Amino acid sequence: MPNLTLIDGSSYLFRAFHALPPLSNSQGEPTGALFGVVNMLRSILKAKPDYVAFVSDASGPTFRNVLYDKYKANRPPMPNELRAQIEPMLAIVRALGFPILRVSAVEADDVIGTLAKQAHEQGIDVLISTGDKDLAQLVRPGITLVNTMTNTIMDTAGVVEKFGVKPEQIIDFLSLTGDTVDNVPGVNKCGPKTAAKWLAEYGSLDGVIANADKISGKIGEYLREALPELPLSRELVTIKTDVTLEKTVEQLTLHERDTNALRELFTRYEFKAGLKELEGEGAGLGTRDSGLEKAAPSPPPREGVPGSSALASPESRVPSPAQYELVITEARFDQWISRLHDALLIAFDTETTSLDSMQADIVGLSLSVQPGHACYIPLGHDYPGAPTQLSRDKVLAALKPIFEDPKRPKVGQHAKYDMNILSHYGIVVQGLKHDTMLESYVWNATATRHDMDSLARKYLGYETVKYEEVAGKGAKQISFSQVDLDTACRYAAEDADITLRLHRALWPLLESEPKLLKVYEDIEIPLVPVLAGMEQHGVLIDVNELRKQSQQLGKRMLELQQEAWKSAGREFNLDSPKQLQAILFDELGLPAKLKTPTGQPSTNEEALDAIADDHPLPRLILEYRGLAKLRSTYTEKLAEMVNPRDGRVHTSYHQGAVATGRISSNDPNLQNIPVRTEEGRRIRQAFIAPKDWLVMAADYSQIELRIMAHLSGDEGLVRAFQEGGDIHRATAAEVFGLDPKDVTSNQRRAAKAINFGLMYGMSAFGLARQLGVDRGEASDYMARYFSRYPGVHAFMETTRERAHRDGYVETLFGRRLYLENLSARNQALRAGAERAAVNAPMQGTAADIIKRAMITVAAWLKDRDDAHMLMQVHDELVFEVRAGAVDSVREAVRERMSGAATLHVPLIVDIGVGKNWDEAH
């Protein structure tokens, strides 16, 4: 599911200013607040949000000042040291590529509230990065707050825990308590506990007002005195969610960063760490911050769903740091080697210099074989005065036989990262029996985030030591290699200990569900070393080809700009929705067929496509936007991500990020390289094979349709696949009662739209829009389809019923997807959950099948040197193969991919070969 991160820039600037010491550069310019904000932004960038916006207060009064002239009247004037940092802050934010939103007459909270509502209504997960308590009123499933400065998350349960009221009661809560800083009146002497007590008893502010006479004592007198002003207080603290904005959620994507501007700003304000990062020398963080742990938090699970409450095991009491051993002598290390030889299960974790597992160096390693006891072996702490540590090479050489022994079971938390790190030192980890991240993910993919801190909190009732507690935060944060050994031991040894404890809490849960246990043991765990090997090998990139494409895209964008100006009759900013809106709908008089949630004419892709036949300009804008995204996201960025050591791009694959079981990738994201346009397909030409090798692409043909045929058991659909040929033509023949040879192209197009649309719960309205017909004709098509394929209709209805009954649906192999919004009051959310219930079994089964295929293909390739599996992209596997081995490898891959599941219909694999990925298609 896509996600939007909204950054409360004003909140962070103020908090950073007051939290950090009064820092300045050598010229005396204040920099303390800038340090705090920039560090927060780095954290946001690491999370790679799909959409993001930096929201800041605009200058001047707001509508609240009009409502109440005393609003914020008690606030002291902004310190000059803080005011001087606002424009530099915005310049840095802009240079980093963040869209900036500042709207006059409203506050940043109102802009955030409006965007959060719009995104939530579109099914987009929202993460609001803020320290402002007022924004708690926006929290609900799908909208979460994160305080990046303290690394704390606040979902619905968090709001209740912090304030004692539900998110929907926060407005009433704030109305009662008032706000002395903002000068919101409230009720005199009414603190948070009193307000929460009243709301618990009377339900709402209106309930409190109606029962004001029943509240005795002095506080009751204060309440009755405040009654005339409480409606005003409520209006002042209520965040607006209908602000008119120039940008839609879809337009809030990161721009290409301005490296020159950043270098100039970082030089002026003496941000040495920032300058080092620009040169590729950024300091590393502990591995607890790696991979999935930066993903947006999952919404809280529904009651009755497995994993919906914390499971505190008898071992949840974590020992004091005194029970964690620092290993810096050979004698103590020998004792731990002996323990490892006798251990039934070994928990391990690494500490490193970077989040990038392909470029990080090891700093230390932690081990545990018994809950309550763990050790940390420092290997690379190099701060002044650091004690002598054991030889890295000798320690790793002694551990190598243990790590590489498949008969010695091991457990990790996101162990793939640690396996990649150890591979740099010639250690190929074998015997990975468990991964607590995957245990949690298979048990319930949406119950919680799957990072160690979240899992410890949920399943052990324990708060782990955070990285910021040992290494500092903001501009003062240090690399783990600079952390003193005693502190490092407390943090790192805990990682191994908690990993072992989490396994003991999660493993019995999986054992209680045989289907889930099989998914875990047969699919997810065997896949870990396969993905690790693919990441380590990487894919070869032709940087010169990317640069050539980037230049061509830039040239075409300039041509499109000129054409657009000519079409509009004047010059304008093609990237400005407001200017485009004025030209399209005011000056050219084109119909506004789609509106934004605030009622303004939309200029998003769908809206422009709807009027593309009415005037040339919308089509030009669409082409321009498409090329701009290709250039910034791929041709420019991919070239920057090539590892200088081997000329290859090393993506990071994630097993625990997508609820349906799909593998995702980032840094770079190889799943979203576009293929619908010629320019998009050309990007694949930069993915090449070495000399005397070829690229081979193996793609499952219409796999989700085939899974639909199998799961539904519909005789007509199964027969169509068994007979081979064109499934869409066969479907059209069934629906329209024709001989396949008499099917027209329009009838085949309609059948294809129905075939794929039904899997995603498409309505007659949606089908009508896609086919360009009226709703009645689309309804007729669907009725004919279901009459010909009654098994499909029965499967869909049965699946919905089971989902409502159980709260989840299953894949063919037993993976579960929990659907929290099936009982939502909001009809749109409920309908979306029902669509997901129908689609998830197909998507999830397809994910399971390709994972099974990867495991069997990797096993076959293990002892060969003439082929390597490079990438997994949706339903496709990409290899590099020696030219002379293509025929044998192709047939072996086809056989194993086709045999990854036994269905009522054949699994067909299309395989192509070429000098690059594009040619292989």
Long-range contacts (C-beta under 8 A, 24 or more apart in sequence): 1-123, 1-124, 1-125, 1-659, 2-50, 2-51, 2-123, 2-124, 2-125, 3-49, 3-50, 3-51, 3-124, 3-125, 3-126, 3-127, 3-296, 4-49, 4-50, 4-51, 4-52, 4-53, 4-115, 4-116, 4-119, 4-124, 4-125, 4-126, 4-127, 4-249, 4-252, 5-44, 5-47, 5-49, 5-51, 5-52, 5-53, 5-126, 5-127, 5-128, 5-129, 5-296, 6-52, 6-53, 6-55, 6-112, 6-115, 6-116, 6-126, 6-127, 6-128, 6-129, 7-40, 7-41, 7-44, 7-52, 7-53, 7-54, 7-55, 7-98, 7-129, 7-130, 8-55, 8-108, 8-109, 8-112, 8-128, 8-129, 8-130, 8-131, 8-132, 8-135, 9-37, 9-54, 9-55, 9-56, 9-89, 9-93, 9-100, 9-108, 10-55, 10-56, 10-57, 10-107, 10-108, 11-108, 11-130, 11-131, 11-132, 12-36, 12-37, 12-40, 12-129, 12-130, 12-131, 12-148, 12-149, 13-37, 13-56, 13-82, 13-85, 13-86, 13-89, 14-82, 15-131, 15-149, 16-40, 16-149, 16-474, 17-79, 17-81, 17-82, 17-85, 19-149, 20-474, 20-475, 22-81, 23-475, 25-268, 25-269, 25-270, 26-270, 29-84, 29-268, 29-269, 30-81, 30-82, 30-84, 30-85, 31-85, 31-269, 31-270, 31-271, 32-81, 32-85, 33-82, 33-85, 33-89, 34-85, 34-88, 34-89, 34-92, 34-269, 34-271, 35-271, 35-474, 35-475, 36-149, 36-474, 36-475, 37-89, 37-92, 37-93, 38-92, 38-271, 38-274, 38-475, 39-473, 39-474, 39-475, 39-477, 40-129, 40-148, 40-149, 41-92, 41-93, 41-96, 41-98, 43-148, 43-294, 44-129, 44-148, 45-96, 45-254, 46-289, 46-294, 46-355, 47-294, 47-295, 47-296, 48-294, 48-666, 48-667, 48-669, 49-127, 49-254, 49-296, 50-124, 50-253, 51-119, 51-124, 51-249, 51-250, 51-252, 51-253, 52-98, 52-99, 52-252, 52-253, 52-254, 53-98, 53-99, 53-100, 53-101, 53-115, 53-247, 53-252, 54-93, 54-98, 54-99, 54-100, 54-101, 55-100, 55-101, 55-102, 55-108, 55-111, 55-112, 55-115, 56-90, 56-100, 56-101, 56-102, 56-108, 57-102, 57-107, 57-108, 58-102, 58-103, 58-104, 58-105, 58-106, 59-104, 60-104, 60-105, 61-105, 62-105, 62-106, 62-107, 63-105, 63-106, 63-240, 64-107, 64-236, 67-232, 67-235, 67-236, 68-183, 68-232, 68-236, 70-183, 71-182, 71-183, 71-184, 71-236, 72-181, 72-182, 72-183, 73-183, 74-180, 74-181, 74-183, 75-181, 75-182, 75-183, 88-265, 88-269, 91-261, 91-265, 92-262, 92-265, 94-258, 94-261, 95-257, 95-258, 95-261, 95-262, 95-265, 96-257, 96-262, 97-254, 97-255, 97-256, 97-257, 97-258, 98-254, 98-255, 99-247, 99-251, 99-252, 99-253, 99-254, 99-255, 101-245, 101-247, 103-243, 103-245, 106-240, 106-243, 109-134, 109-135, 109-239, 110-239, 110-240, 110-241, 110-243, 111-243, 111-245, 112-138, 112-239, 113-138, 113-239, 113-240, 113-241, 113-243, 114-240, 114-241, 114-242, 114-243, 114-245, 114-597, 114-598, 115-245, 115-249, 115-252, 116-143, 116-241, 117-241, 117-597, 118-248, 118-249, 118-596, 118-597, 119-249, 121-597, 121-828, 122-249, 123-832, 124-249, 125-296, 125-299, 127-296, 127-297, 133-163, 133-174, 134-170, 134-174, 134-237, 134-239, 135-239, 136-162, 136-163, 136-167, 136-170, 137-167, 137-168, 137-170, 137-171, 137-174, 137-237, 137-238, 137-239, 138-167, 138-239, 139-167, 139-170, 140-167, 140-168, 141-299, 141-300, 141-820, 141-821, 142-299, 144-296, 144-297, 144-299, 146-297, 149-473, 149-474, 150-468, 151-466, 151-468, 153-297, 153-449, 153-454, 155-297, 155-299, 155-300, 156-300, 157-300, 163-192, 163-196, 164-192, 164-193, 164-196, 164-200, 165-195, 165-196, 165-199, 165-200, 169-199, 169-204, 171-205, 171-234, 171-237, 171-238, 172-199, 172-204, 172-205, 172-208, 172-234, 173-199, 174-233, 174-237, 175-205, 175-230, 175-233, 175-234, 175-237, 176-205, 176-208, 176-230, 176-233, 178-233, 179-237, 182-236, 184-233, 184-236, 184-237, 185-226, 185-229, 185-230, 185-232, 185-233, 186-226, 186-233, 187-219, 187-222, 187-223, 187-226, 187-230, 188-222, 188-225, 188-226, 189-218, 189-219, 189-222, 190-219, 190-222, 190-223, 194-219, 205-230, 205-234, 242-597, 242-598, 243-598, 244-598, 244-600, 245-596, 245-598, 246-576, 246-577, 246-578, 247-577, 248-577, 248-596, 248-602, 248-603, 248-604, 250-604, 250-605, 251-577, 251-604, 253-629, 255-632, 256-631, 256-632, 256-636, 256-637, 271-475, 273-475, 282-354, 283-353, 283-477, 283-478, 283-479, 284-352, 284-353, 284-354, 284-355, 284-360, 284-361, 284-363, 284-479, 284-480, 284-481, 285-354, 285-355, 285-467, 285-471, 285-479, 285-480, 286-351, 286-352, 286-467, 286-471, 286-480, 286-491, 286-492, 287-349, 287-350, 287-351, 287-352, 287-355, 287-414, 287-417, 287-418, 287-421, 288-451, 288-452, 288-453, 288-467, 288-495, 289-355, 289-467, 290-355, 290-357, 290-414, 290-417, 291-355, 291-414, 291-416, 291-417, 291-652, 291-654, 292-414, 292-437, 292-449, 292-450, 292-451, 292-654, 292-656, 292-657, 293-414, 293-449, 293-450, 293-451, 293-452, 293-453, 295-449, 295-657, 297-448, 297-449, 297-454, 298-445, 298-446, 298-447, 298-448, 298-449, 299-446, 299-820, 300-820, 301-444, 301-446, 301-447, 301-448, 301-818, 301-820, 302-807, 302-818, 302-820, 302-823, 304-807, 305-444, 305-447, 305-807, 305-808, 305-818, 305-820, 306-443, 306-444, 306-447, 306-509, 306-513, 307-440, 307-443, 307-444, 307-447, 307-448, 307-458, 307-509, 308-444, 308-447, 310-457, 310-458, 310-459, 310-460, 310-461, 311-458, 311-459, 311-460, 311-505, 311-509, 312-459, 312-460, 312-461, 313-459, 313-460, 313-501, 313-504, 313-505, 315-371, 315-372, 315-460, 315-501, 315-504, 315-505, 316-460, 316-461, 316-462, 316-501, 316-505, 317-462, 318-372, 318-460, 318-462, 318-494, 318-497, 318-498, 318-501, 319-372, 319-373, 319-497, 321-489, 321-490, 321-493, 323-372, 323-373, 323-374, 324-373, 324-374, 324-375, 324-376, 324-489, 324-490, 324-493, 324-494, 324-497, 325-373, 325-374, 325-375, 325-376, 325-489, 325-493, 326-375, 326-376, 326-378, 326-485, 326-486, 326-489, 327-375, 327-376, 327-377, 327-378, 327-390, 328-377, 328-378, 328-387, 328-388, 328-389, 328-390, 328-485, 329-390, 330-390, 332-375, 333-377, 333-390, 333-395, 333-398, 336-367, 336-375, 336-377, 337-398, 337-399, 337-402, 339-369, 340-367, 340-369, 340-399, 340-402, 340-408, 341-402, 342-369, 343-369, 343-408, 344-369, 344-409, 345-369, 345-409, 345-410, 345-411, 345-433, 345-434, 345-500, 345-503, 346-402, 346-408, 346-409, 346-410, 346-411, 347-374, 347-410, 347-411, 347-412, 347-496, 347-497, 347-499, 347-500, 347-503, 348-403, 348-410, 348-411, 348-412, 348-415, 348-418, 348-496, 348-499, 349-412, 349-413, 349-418, 349-492, 349-495, 349-496, 349-499, 350-417, 350-418, 350-421, 350-422, 351-480, 351-488, 351-492, 352-421, 352-480, 353-380, 353-479, 353-480, 353-481, 356-667, 357-417, 357-420, 357-421, 357-535, 357-652, 358-420, 358-535, 358-536, 358-538, 358-643, 358-650, 359-643, 359-645, 360-421, 360-424, 361-424, 362-392, 362-396, 362-421, 362-422, 362-424, 362-425, 363-479, 363-480, 363-481, 364-480, 364-488, 364-492, 365-395, 365-399, 366-492, 366-493, 366-495, 366-496, 367-496, 368-493, 368-496, 368-497, 368-499, 368-500, 369-500, 370-500, 371-497, 371-500, 371-501, 371-504, 372-497, 373-497, 374-493, 374-494, 374-496, 374-497, 374-500, 375-489, 375-493, 375-496, 376-488, 376-489, 376-492, 376-493, 378-485, 378-488, 378-489, 380-481, 381-481, 381-482, 381-483, 381-484, 381-485, 381-488, 382-481, 382-482, 383-481, 383-482, 383-483, 383-484, 386-484, 386-485, 387-485, 389-485, 392-425, 396-422, 396-425, 396-426, 396-427, 399-427, 400-426, 400-427, 403-427, 403-428, 403-429, 403-430, 403-431, 404-428, 404-429, 404-430, 405-430, 405-431, 406-430, 406-431, 407-431, 409-433, 409-434, 410-434, 411-435, 411-436, 411-499, 411-500, 411-503, 412-436, 412-499, 413-437, 413-452, 413-455, 413-495, 413-498, 413-499, 413-502, 414-451, 414-452, 414-656, 415-528, 416-528, 416-531, 416-532, 416-535, 416-653, 419-528, 419-529, 419-532, 420-532, 420-535, 420-536, 423-532, 423-536, 429-529, 430-529, 432-525, 432-528, 432-529, 433-525, 434-503, 434-507, 434-525, 435-524, 435-525, 435-528, 436-499, 436-502, 436-503, 436-506, 437-655, 437-656, 438-520, 438-524, 438-525, 438-528, 438-655, 438-656, 439-502, 439-503, 439-506, 439-507, 439-509, 439-510, 439-520, 440-502, 440-506, 440-656, 441-524, 441-655, 441-656, 442-510, 442-516, 442-519, 442-520, 442-524, 442-815, 443-506, 443-509, 443-510, 443-513, 443-516, 444-816, 444-818, 445-656, 445-659, 445-661, 445-816, 445-817, 445-818, 446-659, 446-817, 446-818, 446-820, 447-818, 450-656, 452-495, 452-498, 452-499, 452-502, 455-502, 455-506, 456-498, 456-501, 456-502, 459-502, 459-505, 459-506, 460-498, 460-501, 460-502, 460-505, 462-498, 464-494, 464-498, 465-490, 465-491, 465-494, 467-491, 515-810, 515-813, 515-814, 516-814, 516-815, 516-816, 518-813, 518-814, 519-813, 519-814, 519-815, 519-848, 522-813, 522-852, 523-813, 523-848, 523-851, 523-852, 523-855, 524-655, 524-851, 526-855, 527-655, 527-851, 527-854, 527-855, 528-655, 529-858, 530-854, 530-855, 530-858, 530-869, 531-653, 531-655, 531-663, 533-858, 533-869, 534-653, 534-869, 534-870, 534-871, 534-872, 535-650, 535-651, 535-652, 535-653, 536-650, 537-648, 537-868, 537-870, 538-643, 538-646, 538-648, 538-649, 538-650, 538-651, 538-870, 539-648, 539-649, 539-651, 539-687, 539-870, 539-871, 539-878, 539-880, 540-647, 540-648, 540-687, 540-688, 540-689, 540-690, 540-880, 541-638, 541-639, 541-642, 541-647, 541-648, 541-649, 541-686, 541-687, 541-688, 542-685, 542-686, 542-687, 542-688, 542-916, 543-639, 543-642, 543-647, 543-686, 545-685, 545-686, 545-688, 546-634, 546-635, 546-636, 546-638, 546-639, 546-683, 546-686, 547-635, 547-639, 549-635, 549-679, 549-682, 549-683, 549-685, 549-686, 550-631, 550-635, 550-636, 550-639, 553-627, 553-630, 553-631, 553-635, 553-679, 554-631, 556-627, 557-624, 557-627, 557-628, 557-631, 560-620, 560-623, 560-624, 560-627, 561-624, 563-616, 563-620, 564-617, 564-620, 564-621, 564-624, 567-615, 567-616, 567-617, 567-620, 568-617, 574-621, 574-624, 575-628, 577-603, 580-621, 583-617, 584-611, 584-615, 584-617, 584-618, 588-615, 588-617, 590-614, 590-615, 590-618, 626-674, 626-677, 626-679, 626-680, 627-679, 630-674, 630-679, 630-680, 630-683, 634-673, 634-683, 635-683, 637-668, 638-668, 638-683, 638-686, 641-667, 641-668, 651-871, 653-872, 658-847, 659-817, 659-818, 659-840, 660-817, 660-840, 660-843, 660-844, 660-847, 661-811, 661-815, 661-843, 661-844, 661-847, 661-848, 661-851, 662-843, 662-844, 662-847, 662-874, 663-847, 663-851, 663-872, 665-872, 670-871, 670-873, 671-873, 671-874, 673-873, 681-918, 681-921, 682-918, 684-916, 684-917, 684-918, 684-921, 685-916, 685-917, 685-918, 685-919, 686-916, 687-878, 687-916, 687-917, 687-918, 688-915, 688-916, 688-917, 689-880, 689-881, 689-915, 689-916, 690-880, 692-882, 692-883, 693-880, 693-881, 693-882, 693-883, 694-880, 694-881, 694-882, 694-883, 694-886, 694-913, 694-914, 694-915, 694-920, 695-878, 695-879, 695-880, 695-881, 695-913, 695-914, 695-915, 695-916, 695-917, 695-919, 695-920, 696-867, 696-878, 696-879, 696-880, 696-881, 696-886, 696-889, 696-890, 696-893, 696-911, 696-912, 696-913, 696-920, 697-876, 697-877, 697-878, 697-879, 697-911, 697-912, 697-913, 697-917, 697-920, 697-921, 698-876, 698-877, 698-878, 698-879, 698-890, 698-893, 698-894, 698-897, 698-909, 698-910, 698-911, 699-875, 699-876, 699-877, 699-909, 699-910, 699-911, 700-846, 700-849, 700-850, 700-875, 700-876, 700-897, 700-907, 700-908, 700-909, 700-910, 701-908, 701-909, 701-910, 702-727, 702-908, 703-846, 703-849, 703-875, 703-907, 704-759, 704-842, 704-843, 704-846, 705-755, 705-756, 705-759, 706-903, 706-905, 706-906, 706-907, 706-908, 707-812, 707-841, 707-842, 707-845, 707-846, 707-849, 707-903, 708-758, 708-759, 708-792, 708-795, 708-842, 709-903, 709-904, 709-905, 710-812, 710-903, 710-904, 710-905, 711-795, 711-812, 711-841, 711-842, 711-845, 712-789, 712-791, 712-792, 712-794, 712-795, 713-791, 713-795, 713-904, 714-789, 714-790, 714-791, 714-792, 714-795, 715-791, 716-788, 716-789, 716-791, 717-789, 717-791, 717-792, 718-904, 718-905, 721-905, 721-906, 722-904, 722-905, 722-906, 727-755, 728-752, 728-755, 731-755, 731-785, 734-788, 734-789, 735-781, 735-784, 735-785, 735-788, 736-784, 750-781, 751-785, 754-781, 754-782, 754-785, 758-782, 758-785, 758-792, 758-796, 758-838, 759-838, 759-839, 759-842, 760-835, 760-839, 761-831, 761-834, 761-835, 761-836, 761-838, 761-839, 796-838, 799-837, 799-838, 799-841, 800-834, 800-837, 800-838, 803-833, 803-834, 803-837, 809-837, 809-840, 809-841, 810-841, 810-844, 811-840, 811-841, 811-844, 811-845, 811-847, 811-848, 812-841, 812-845, 812-848, 812-901, 813-845, 813-848, 815-844, 815-847, 815-848, 817-844, 845-901, 846-875, 848-901, 849-900, 849-901, 849-907, 850-875, 850-877, 850-897, 850-900, 852-900, 852-901, 853-877, 853-896, 853-897, 853-900, 856-896, 856-899, 856-900, 857-892, 857-893, 857-896, 857-897, 860-892, 860-896, 878-917, 878-920, 881-913, 886-913
